[in-house]
Amino acid sequence: MRMSDSELKKCKDQIKRHEGLVLVAYKDSLGFWTIGYGHLCDQLKPIKTITKDGADALFEGDFNAARMDAYLIIADLDELSAARQAVIINMAFNLGYKKLSKFNQTIRAIYDRNFERAAKQMLASLWAKQVGKR
């Protein structure tokens, strides 16, 4: 079932908590210029500072892109519980389409509805080590 407005808000709030808000550009753990709520800047001309309103606007675009990526990878995303949809969207936000689409065993486990195996695959990944406890 498609996430309700309140479930979408909860998902957005969770991602914002996980990413944190930084109004001055910084290099993330992989050395990429980042600002706002984990927004990747143009690496050649990074945004140097941003307002909270500007960060919120960037976040909305990034969140919508992550949600679309999640649907491209898990075509029947709406059939999952809101909590499981939020996990996939959160991963898409953090990883992007290209990296998330390489989680082949996790994706297969989700399609098989073997969520325990999917969780184990996620937790065994380099991504899980990089983002820590979320």
Backbone torsions as a table, in degrees:
resi	resn	phi	psi	omega
1	MET	NA	135.2	179.4
2	ARG	-58.0	141.3	-178.5
3	MET	-63.6	139.4	176.1
4	SER	-73.2	168.0	177.8
5	ASP	-58.0	-40.7	-179.4
6	SER	-69.1	-35.0	176.9
7	GLU	-69.2	-38.6	175.9
8	LEU	-63.4	-42.4	178.5
9	LYS	-62.3	-42.4	178.8
10	LYS	-61.9	-41.9	177.9
11	CYS	-62.6	-46.5	178.5
12	LYS	-61.2	-45.5	-179.2
13	ASP	-61.9	-38.7	179.2
14	GLN	-64.4	-45.3	178.9
15	ILE	-62.7	-42.5	178.3
16	LYS	-60.3	-41.0	177.3
17	ARG	-63.5	-44.9	-179.1
18	HIS	-63.9	-41.7	-176.7
19	GLU	-79.5	-34.9	-174.7
20	GLY	75.8	159.1	180.0
21	LEU	-109.2	121.3	177.4
22	VAL	-128.3	120.8	-174.6
23	LEU	-91.1	-2.8	177.4
24	VAL	-120.4	133.7	-177.5
25	ALA	-57.8	141.4	178.5
26	TYR	-144.1	162.7	175.3
27	LYS	-92.6	126.8	179.9
28	ASP	-74.2	-175.4	-175.8
29	SER	-62.8	-19.2	178.2
30	LEU	-100.8	3.3	176.6
31	GLY	88.8	13.5	-179.7
32	PHE	-95.5	138.5	175.9
33	TRP	-65.4	131.0	-173.7
34	THR	-140.0	152.8	178.8
35	ILE	-154.5	163.9	177.5
36	GLY	67.6	-132.6	179.1
37	TYR	-97.0	63.6	178.0
38	GLY	74.5	23.3	-179.9
39	HIS	-78.2	122.9	176.8
40	LEU	-74.6	126.6	179.7
41	CYS	-84.0	165.8	166.3
42	ASP	-61.1	119.2	-172.9
43	GLN	-68.2	-23.9	179.4
44	LEU	-85.4	-30.1	179.6
45	LYS	-137.2	71.2	-177.1
46	PRO	-67.1	147.0	171.2
47	ILE	-65.0	134.7	-176.4
48	LYS	-89.6	-40.7	178.0
49	THR	-141.2	161.4	-179.0
50	ILE	-151.1	155.2	174.1
51	THR	-88.8	166.8	176.7
52	LYS	-62.1	-41.0	177.9
53	ASP	-61.3	-40.5	177.4
54	GLY	-64.8	-41.2	177.9
55	ALA	-64.1	-40.4	178.7
56	ASP	-63.8	-39.7	178.9
57	ALA	-65.4	-44.7	176.7
58	LEU	-61.4	-40.9	-180.0
59	PHE	-59.6	-44.3	-179.0
60	GLU	-58.7	-44.3	177.6
61	GLY	-64.1	-43.7	179.5
62	ASP	-65.2	-40.5	179.3
63	PHE	-64.0	-45.7	179.9
64	ASN	-62.8	-38.2	177.0
65	ALA	-65.3	-42.4	179.1
66	ALA	-63.9	-39.9	179.2
67	ARG	-64.4	-41.7	177.2
68	MET	-64.2	-42.1	177.0
69	ASP	-59.8	-41.6	179.2
70	ALA	-60.3	-41.2	178.0
71	TYR	-68.4	-33.6	178.0
72	LEU	-67.6	-33.1	-177.8
73	ILE	-86.4	-41.0	178.8
74	ILE	-118.0	89.8	-172.8
75	ALA	-58.8	-32.1	-179.1
76	ASP	-101.6	35.3	-178.3
77	LEU	-51.1	-39.4	-179.0
78	ASP	-61.4	-19.0	179.8
79	GLU	-82.1	-9.9	178.3
80	LEU	-87.4	161.2	175.6
81	SER	-63.8	160.6	179.8
82	ALA	-59.3	-39.4	180.0
83	ALA	-63.2	-41.6	179.5
84	ARG	-70.5	-38.1	175.1
85	GLN	-60.3	-42.2	-178.9
86	ALA	-62.0	-38.2	178.3
87	VAL	-61.8	-46.8	-178.0
88	ILE	-66.2	-42.2	179.0
89	ILE	-64.4	-42.4	178.8
90	ASN	-60.7	-43.9	177.8
91	MET	-63.6	-41.8	179.2
92	ALA	-63.7	-38.4	178.1
93	PHE	-62.4	-45.9	-175.7
94	ASN	-75.2	-39.8	-173.5
95	LEU	-96.5	-32.8	-171.3
96	GLY	84.9	164.3	-176.2
97	TYR	-58.3	-49.4	-172.7
98	LYS	-58.4	-48.0	-178.5
99	LYS	-73.1	-42.2	180.0
100	LEU	-63.7	-36.1	-178.7
101	SER	-66.2	-14.1	177.9
102	LYS	-87.1	-1.6	177.0
103	PHE	-81.5	58.4	-171.7
104	ASN	-56.0	-45.8	-178.1
105	GLN	-68.3	-37.1	177.1
106	THR	-65.1	-46.3	-179.7
107	ILE	-61.7	-44.9	178.4
108	ARG	-59.9	-43.7	179.7
109	ALA	-62.2	-38.3	178.4
110	ILE	-65.1	-45.5	178.5
111	TYR	-63.2	-32.1	177.8
112	ASP	-79.3	-5.6	-176.7
113	ARG	62.0	31.3	175.1
114	ASN	-101.6	79.9	-172.2
115	PHE	-72.1	-26.6	175.8
116	GLU	-65.0	-45.5	177.8
117	ARG	-64.8	-40.6	178.4
118	ALA	-59.9	-45.3	179.9
119	ALA	-62.6	-42.5	178.7
120	LYS	-62.1	-40.6	178.7
121	GLN	-64.5	-42.3	178.8
122	MET	-61.6	-47.2	-175.8
123	LEU	-68.7	-22.7	179.9
124	ALA	-85.6	-2.9	-173.9
125	SER	-85.5	160.2	173.7
126	LEU	-60.8	-37.9	178.6
127	TRP	-53.7	-46.1	-178.8
128	ALA	-62.1	-38.2	178.6
129	LYS	-67.4	-36.5	-178.2
130	GLN	-72.3	-39.8	-176.3
131	VAL	-87.6	-16.9	179.6
132	GLY	72.9	-162.2	-175.7
133	LYS	-74.8	116.3	178.4
134	ARG	-122.3	NA	NA
